[in-house]
Amino acid sequence: MEAFLRVSETLKSFREARLSALRGPTEFFDHHRISRPADLTQATSRISYNTRYFSGNYGIIVAMLAVYAFLTNPLLLIALGFLVGGFAAINKWAPDPVQFGDHTVTQKHLYIGLFVIGIPLLWISSPISTLFWIVGASGILILGHASLMEPGIESEYASVQDSV
């Protein structure tokens, strides 16, 4: 019970920290502040500022892309469900060896069977390409938005607040 409370408190504090960094959709999608940076230095400074300023929004973008990637790859969902469900089922219902005629089936045998089926299934579902797609798509979206979005007036006062 104590572990559950600790996890609950950790999730609550994480949610409060991340949700406080969210900016409203009108500010995030403000088309009046979109402009092409003059040079690489300006683009770099915009990316540096906007990735901190919109970090909560960018986190939601990455999460939405990850959910989309998992939902459009059903074999990956099946493979992960098989492996996680297999671990849970073996730990819950087969902690002790079971006798079948002359053969004794232990937890080790069940885990080997789970791996023999689950690892090739996971390999076929291409989790590495899904991970690279999530990283690439979120990188393009985040860097594109951060470089095109002009920092607001509050960015001029950020250096003043840091020096005080």
Secondary structure, 3 states (H helix, E strand, C coil): CHHHHHHHHHHHHHHHHHHHCCCCHHHHCCHHHECCCCCHHHHHHHHHHHHHHCHHHHHHHHHHHHHHHHHCCHHHHHHHHHHHHHHHHHHHHCCCCEEECCEEECHHHHHHHHHHHHHHHHHHCCHHHHHHHHHHHHHHHHHHHHHHECCCCHHHHHHHHHHC
